[in-house]
Amino acid sequence: MSCISAARRAAFNILLAVEQGSGHSDDLLRTHAVSRLSALDRNLATALVLGVLRWQVRLDHQLKNFLSKPNAKFDCEVLLALRLGAFQITKMERIPARAAIDESVELAKQTGHRFAAGLVNAVLRKMAAQADVLRAQSGDATDSPAALALEFAHPLWLVKRWVERYGVEATRAICQHGQAQPALTVRLADAAVEAELAEAGISLAPGKLLFDARTVVGGDATETEALHEGRARLQDEGSQLIAELAAASAPQSKKILDACAAPGGKTLVLAERLPAARIVACEISPSRCTVLRKRLVGFGERIEMLCADAAALETTQNYDLILVDAPCSGTGTLGRNPEIRHRLKPEDFARQAERQRAILASALKTLSAGGRLLYSTCSLEPEENEQVVAAVLAASHEVRQLSLVVALDRLDVEKRFAPQAAEQLRAALTPEGALQLVPGAAPTDGFFAALLEKQG
């Protein structure tokens, strides 16, 4: 029996689980099966999983050109063996084509598809013979949505939406962001942590938006004591910014609700920025509540865990500040969560919006008179953003929308921003005063935030 490398086997198993809807790549890449691999194998497995998921649309298109029956249907394992081999041949020039082909053939055999192994071998050999041509095709996009979708391996229907909303060049930038490995960003508890990380061999660069953020440019920060013990934590700058905006919108708050709290990064920012406040961290999933409780244990009684549905909160509570970072389609995070593009359907936006309106309406009932609520998503879609806010405003005469410019100004005065970030963020405000961060235009994932106030 031929050998399959540990990295390729791990990548294949993760891709199979994702394809079958049994997990998300981000979670599966953090399991014991991956962590026990050597550093080199971990890095290769991660590159293979995320690369295949990012480029799947284009890989499938290219594979069809080498099939005698382009519309043939394959068993999942055979298709994944083909995709893994095709990705290595067309996108990973340092990997010998022979290794990519042989191990893909062996994957097909060992998963019970011995009769398909010959086809996998033949197709990938043909691709390898034209590898230079296939790689050169990566830069042939025109301004049409179809060309953009193929070049950047995104669903055509999604690209068409973005072109209509944001224009061709902005859509190109969004798609490029979706194909790139996201920067690894850490938030530091204090200045001493930066020196500690440097001593551990971690090279950091300043954040693009926030003073407390750093981008990891060298070393494995995930293996440091500072990260394991919470003195530094992984968190995208856009995610950090949302919590910073919430805190700056109501700095005198004494009682705060984080309505959709997991995985807890924004809760921690709120606790740091508003040390006199008591925070209730709400999460619907029992398993995520367990993880969240462990993460927040260092704050003692200041943070209370509530395992409950944010769409059905008890109305006896009165919060000064509420953060609703609502579950959403995640179209602003396709670089970080590439499989979203394959699972998402056009009708999902309406379903998400219904849930978001329910959560927002429920949270507003627990907001005290004069209290502020920050609604946010990591979506680029109006159905989940402006239209949700508009629907909630239309349903209640007690609530009004405020501009986030005041919060941005406060953070600027407090020197919370990296150089030029304040001006960039002010330029990203909508006419209603909401913030829409678009990947490519902003150095972060896509985020939306709108500030609401309950009138007395």
Secondary structure, DSSP 8 states (H G I E B T S, - for coil): -----HHHHHHHHHHHHHHTTS--HHHHTTSHHHHTS-HHHHHHHHHHHHHHHHHHHHHHHHHHTT-SSTT----HHHHHHHHHHHHHHHH-TTS-HHHHHHHHHHHHHHTT-GGGHHHHHHHHHHHHHTHHHHHHGGG---SSHHHHHHHTT--HHHHHHHHHHH-HHHHHHHHHHHHS----EEEESSHHHHHHHHHTT-EEEE-SSBTTEEEEEES-GGGSHHHHTTSEEE--HHHHHHHHHHHHHSTT-SEEEETT-TT-HHHHHHHHH-TT-EEEEEES-HHHHHHHHHHTGGGGGGEEEEES-GGG--TT--EEEEEEE-----GGGTTTSTTHHHH--TTHHHHHHHHHHHHHHHHHHTEEEEEEEEEEES---TTTTHHHHHHHHHH-TTEEEE-THHHHHHHHHTT-B-TTHHHHHHHTB-TTS-EEE-BTTBSS--EEEEEEEE--
